[in-house]
Amino acid sequence: MTANQDSATVAAARSTPTVSLEIEQARQRPPRVTELSFSHPKNYLGVPLAVVGSGQTGALVRQHLVSLPGRAKQGAIELGLLTPDGACTPLGDHVVAAGVKIHGSAEAALTTFDGLHGSPKRFCNVFPAWQDTAQRVFATYEPAEFIISTLRNYDRPLTLPELVETLAEKDEQRTARLFLRADSNSNRQAVEDVDLTDCSNYRGEPISQLKGCLFHTGIVTERGADTETIDPATDHWALEQPFRAQTGDNRGDGR
């Protein structure tokens, strides 16, 4: 058994309660949504599998996931799957354990992910066995939690401007840092002073990459969109009913 194979075995044996501790530790550092360069969850979930796989991590990521392994690694670090020095965290070990359980080995999981390259198919539909693990990773990412907790209060979709306005009522600076370009929020101007119908005022990462991952993991109902083509007034944010029912109150506030 190779060292990497042994690491995969150890990861699969790790106990689940440790994952919650890792999530709490990840929450203690400021989130940097700009580290998310890709809109498909496989490009992050696959990184811990590459770490414990047989071969160089970067080469495995490039072969099976995406051509920019450095960005994939940074995204995995941001999501709490890797430590800054590239080792699997307990949450990353949980992903590895899921991959081994579902596919038989880390290498087999990576090979299976390779088949999704360029596919428009929804990740949670292609691999329903991955849904719980993927949702655990993305729903507990602090910016996603911030969004999800607000969407829970509504029984209808919110447009992007409505979402940003509602989040700003909770925490204006946090909302501005998450959604608005730095030049749109210069001098700490109020969110209400920004034209939220203008797509050029938004960061790409939350409305494209993060939303794309939330869609692929079965959390929100619509895909992410590019800031150059998005119409904020028709970009809708709503929780998938199964996710809402599984993880919390289903009633909304009727608004």
Order of alpha helices (4+ residues) and beta strands (2+ residues): alpha-alpha-alpha-alpha-alpha-alpha-alpha-alpha-alpha-alpha-beta-alpha-alpha-alpha-beta-alpha
